């Protein structure tokens, strides 16, 4: 891994259109950035897409990087993380009809059509209830329970104390439980 000073220099060169500097920057950071995307998305194909889109963004936005505001790796991780979270949101916002694999997986678990129908209806209700949460709370719940983020990670992401995050999670789960009818 290159030093922060070397990464700053590479980003400045990339801002001027230096392809060799971009290749070096890519080689030095791709593994870490891919790891960030994979941790959020848990699917290598989606992580590959996010990584590619992120490096296009890094190439086009390198001139906007300010080393006084963040380290180069922090800035690049933020780009990857934001892109990956956007993908998670798109997946969450999709209706079940657009996600036939969810329905197929639920149906494959049991040969009992009534049990499968019951699970599908419950999943639809759950997704609808999560969709009723405001944007930050929905994001918080998905990052915590879908992506497995710790309360400390969530506190950093939302710039809130851990106790606030605990309260938000508890209230969100209570709202979901109430929406689900029990």
PAVOVO-916440 format. One record per residue (C-alpha): x, y, z; residue in three letters. Coordinates in steps of 0.2 Angstrom, whole numbers, padded with zeros to 4 digits, always signed. Example, Ala and Ser with C-alpha at 12.3 -4.5 7.8 and 13.67 -1.06 7.14 Angstrom:
BEGIN
+0062-0022+0039Ala/+0068-0005+0036Ser/
***
This chain:
BEGIN
+0000+0000+0000Unk/+0006+0017-0004Unk/+0008+0031+0009Unk/-0005+0045+0010Unk/+0007+0057+0003Unk/+0010+0046-0013Unk/-0009+0044-0015Unk/-0012+0063-0014Unk/+0002+0065-0027Unk/-0007+0051-0038Unk/-0024+0059-0037Unk/-0016+0076-0042Unk/-0009+0068-0057Unk/-0025+0059-0061Unk/-0034+0076-0060Unk/-0022+0081-0074Unk/-0027+0066-0085Unk/-0011+0055-0081Unk/-0017+0038-0086Unk/-0001+0030-0079Unk/-0004+0038-0062Unk/-0022+0031-0063Unk/-0016+0014-0066Unk/-0004+0015-0051Unk/-0018+0022-0040Unk/-0030+0008-0046Unk/-0016-0006-0043Unk/-0013+0001-0025Unk/-0031+0003-0019Unk/-0042-0009-0029Unk/-0041-0023-0016Unk/-0046-0012-0002Unk/-0060-0004-0011Unk/-0066-0020-0018Unk/-0067-0027+0000Unk/-0078-0012+0005Unk/-0090-0015-0009Unk/-0091-0034-0006Unk/-0094-0031+0012Unk/-0109-0021+0009Unk/-0116-0030-0006Unk/-0110-0048-0002Unk/-0111-0052-0021Unk/-0095-0052-0031Unk/-0104-0047-0047Unk/-0111-0032-0039Unk/-0095-0027-0030Unk/-0086-0028-0047Unk/-0099-0016-0055Unk/-0098-0004-0040Unk/-0079-0004-0041Unk/-0079+0000-0059Unk/-0091+0014-0057Unk/-0081+0020-0042Unk/-0065+0021-0052Unk/-0074+0030-0066Unk/-0080+0043-0053Unk/-0062+0044-0045Unk/-0055+0047-0063Unk/-0068+0061-0066Unk/-0068+0069-0049Unk/-0050+0068-0044Unk/-0048+0087-0046Unk/-0061+0089-0032Unk/-0051+0079-0019Unk/-0045+0090-0005Unk/-0031+0083+0006Unk/-0036+0096+0019Unk/-0053+0088+0021Unk/-0049+0069+0021Unk/-0036+0056+0017Unk/-0036+0050-0001Unk/-0041+0032+0005Unk/-0055+0039+0015Unk/-0061+0049+0001Unk/-0061+0034-0011Unk/-0069+0023+0002Unk/-0083+0035+0003Unk/-0086+0035-0016Unk/-0086+0016-0016Unk/-0097+0015+0000Unk/-0110+0028-0007Unk/-0111+0018-0024Unk/-0113+0002-0015Unk/-0127+0009-0003Unk/-0136+0016-0018Unk/-0136-0002-0026Unk/-0143-0009-0009Unk/-0157+0004-0010Unk/-0161+0000-0027Unk/-0162-0018-0023Unk/-0173-0014-0007Unk/-0184-0002-0017Unk/-0188-0015-0031Unk/-0204-0024-0029Unk/-0205-0043-0027Unk/-0211-0045-0045Unk/-0194-0038-0050Unk/-0185-0050-0039Unk/-0192-0067-0044Unk/-0177-0076-0036Unk/-0184-0071-0019Unk/-0200-0079-0023Unk/-0192-0094-0031Unk/-0181-0097-0015Unk/-0196-0096-0004Unk/-0206-0108-0014Unk/-0191-0120-0016Unk/-0190-0122+0003Unk/-0206-0131+0005Unk/-0217-0142-0006Unk/-0231-0136+0004Unk/-0239-0122-0007Unk/-0249-0115+0008Unk/-0233-0113+0018Unk/-0224-0105+0004Unk/-0238-0093+0001Unk/-0238-0088+0019Unk/-0220-0085+0019Unk/-0221-0075+0003Unk/-0235-0064+0010Unk/-0225-0062+0026Unk/-0210-0056+0016Unk/-0220-0044+0006Unk/-0227-0037+0022Unk/-0210-0036+0030Unk/-0203-0026+0014Unk/-0218-0015+0015Unk/-0215-0011+0033Unk/-0197-0008+0030Unk/-0202+0004+0016Unk/-0212+0014+0028Unk/-0197+0019+0038Unk/-0190+0036+0034Unk/-0174+0036+0024Unk/-0161+0036+0037Unk/-0170+0023+0048Unk/-0172+0012+0033Unk/-0154+0013+0029Unk/-0149+0010+0047Unk/-0160-0006+0048Unk/-0153-0012+0031Unk/-0135-0009+0036Unk/-0137-0017+0053Unk/-0147-0032+0048Unk/-0144-0035+0030Unk/-0126-0030+0029Unk/-0121-0034+0047Unk/-0114-0018+0052Unk/-0110-0016+0071Unk/-0117-0001+0081Unk/-0100+0007+0081Unk/-0099+0007+0062Unk/-0117+0014+0061Unk/-0112+0027+0074Unk/-0098+0033+0062Unk/-0108+0032+0047Unk/-0123+0042+0054Unk/-0111+0053+0065Unk/-0121+0049+0080Unk/-0117+0042+0097Unk/-0119+0023+0099Unk/-0133+0025+0111Unk/-0143+0035+0099Unk/-0140+0021+0086Unk/-0146+0008+0098Unk/-0162+0019+0101Unk/-0165+0021+0083Unk/-0163+0003+0080Unk/-0175-0002+0094Unk/-0188+0011+0088Unk/-0187+0005+0070Unk/-0189-0013+0075Unk/-0204-0009+0086Unk/-0211+0001+0071Unk/-0208-0014+0060Unk/-0216-0026+0073Unk/-0231-0015+0075Unk/-0233-0013+0056Unk/-0232-0032+0054Unk/-0246-0034+0067Unk/-0238-0040+0082Unk/
***
